[in-house]
């Protein structure tokens, strides 16, 4: 049982960290583009903003389990299997990208408009404003958002156990539900709670260390 739980923790961390990293690889640029192309952004583009915002909202509206079941045939074609940790990572990314994009968009909108206008008055390009002003000013919020995203994806990875996604969720379903092993069920619940607390604490600590406003 101990070895199985250790493997479950490793699989859960693999799915969570891997999916979060890939989700931010795609979600961060999308979130930035939504802010930049907004009507009050530094480079307004009505059509792109509306179309991309619509796509993000559509994907965000689909519950994770339904999305996972719907994407299984396509995931099986791409990676050769529709179950297991690797398949779960693929679906987690698809579900998390729009969530990350909206989170990044919200955090970047909190940046003081005066700072952006000052950078524009000094002749900074749009790319310089995004990298050296917006992302830098929003860094503490972005880091806290990353912790929130990671915890959300951790919860999704646990739900994936319903369809054989692997990790702690899979252990809880197989042993806690199907075999009526309440002890194993509660052990997995406690481990998940500890993981959530650990990830949140790490995110808060790094955010405070890098917050220039403190």
N, C-alpha and C positions, 0 to 999 in steps of 0.2 A: 504493500500500500504506500509506504514511504517513497519508494522509487517511482511509483506511478504518479504520485503527487508532485514530485520534483520535476518529472518530465512534463507534467501538465503545466506547471509554472513556467518552465522554459518555453513550451509551445505558446503559451498565452503571451509571454513577453515578446517572443519572435513575431507573432501576429500583430500585437499592439504597436510595438516600436517600428516594425517594418512598414505597416500600413500608415502610421502617422507620418513617417519620413516621406513616403511616396505621395501621400495626400497633400503635404505641404509643398512638395516639388511642383505640383500642378495647381493646387488651390491658392497658394500665395500669389502667383502671377495673375490669376483670374480675379482675386480680390482687389489687387492693386489696379488692374485694368478697369474694374467697375467704379472705383473711386476717381480715377483719372478721366474717364470718359463720361462721368455724370454731368448733368447740366451746369453744376457749379464747380466742376473739376478743372484741372489745368489744361486739359485737351478734350473738350466736350465732343462726343460722337453719339448722337441720339440713337441711331439704328443699332450699332454694336451694343450699346448699354442695355437697350430694351431686349434684344435677342438673347444676349448672354444672361441677363437677369432672369428672363423667362425660363431658359434651360436649367439654370441653377435652382430655381423655385420648383420646377417639375420634378427633378431628381430628388430634391430634399423632401418632397411630399410623399414619396414612396417609403413605407415602413421597411426597416432593414430586412426582416425575415422574408417578406414578399419579394424584395429586390434580389435577395440571395437565391431564392428558388427560381425567379425569372431568369437570372443570369447564369445559372448552372450549366445549361447546354452550351453557352458561348465560352464559359470558363473551361469546360471540358475540352472544347476544340482547341483553345489556345494553349493550355498547359497540360492537357492529357487526362485530367481528373476533375470531377465536380465536387469532391469532398476532401477533407484533410486541411492542414494548416495553410498550405500554399494557395489552395483554391479560396480559402476564407480570406486571405490577405487581398486577393484580387477583388473580391466583393466588398471588403471593408474599404478599400481605396475608392471604389466607385461610389460608395455611400458617403464617405468622409470628405471627398473633394468639394462638393457644394457647401457642406457645413463649414469647412475651413475657409472657403472663399467668402462666405457671408460674415464669418467671424473676423477675418482680416479686414474686410470692408468696414465693419463697424468700428474696429480699433483705429484704423487710419483716419476715419472721419472725426475722431476726437482730437487730432492734431490741430493746434492753434492756426487759424487761417492767416493771422498776422505774420507768423514765421514764414509761411509759404509765400506770402506777398512780398516779404522782405527779400527772400531769395530770388524771386522773379525780378524785383527792382535792381538787383545786383547783376542781372544778366545770366542767371543760372539756367541751364537747359532743363527740359522736362525730366530727362533721365537723372540728372544731378539732383533735382528737387525730390524725386521719388526715393533715390538711394540715400542721399546725404541729409535730407530734411525729414520726409515723411516716415520712412522706415526707422530712421535713427530716433526721432522724437517718440515714435510709438513702440519702441523696443520693449519697455517694461510690460505694456499691455499685450504685446504680441507674445511674449514669453509666458505670461499667465494664460493667454488664450491657447497656447500650445499645450500647457498642462491640462486645461479643460478638454481640449480635443483628444488628448491621449487617454484621459479617463473615460470619455464618451466612447472612444473606439474600443477600450478595454471592455466596457459593458456590452458593446456589439459582439465582440469576440466570444464572450460568454454565451450570448444568445445563439451563436452559430452552432453550439453543441447540440441543439435540437435536430439539426440535419447532419450530424457527424463532422462538425467543423474542427474538432480537436481541442486541446487545451483543458482548462479547468471546467469550462462549461460542459464539455463532452463528458468529463468524469462525473459531474453532478447529475447529468441526465441519465447516463448509463447505470450508475450505482445508486445515486440518491433517489431517482424517480422510478426507473424500471425495476430495480432490485429492492426497493423500499429500505435502503440503507441510510437512515437519517444521520448517522454519525459522519459518514463521508460527505453527505450534503452540507452539513454545517461546517465541516472543516474547510470545504471549498469556499463557502460563503465568508468565513473568517479570513482566509488567505486573500480573497478578492478585496475585502475591506482594507486589509493591511497594504495591499498593492496600491489601492486608490489613495490612501493617506500618504504613502511614500512618494508617489508621483506628484501629488499636490504640494507636499512640503518641498520637494526638489524644485518645482516650478516657482514657488513663492520665494525661495532662498536665492535662486539665480536672478529672478526679477529685481529683488531688492538690491543685490550686489551691482547690477548694471543700470540702476535707475539714477541718472545724473541729477534728478530733481531733489533727491534726498540729501 
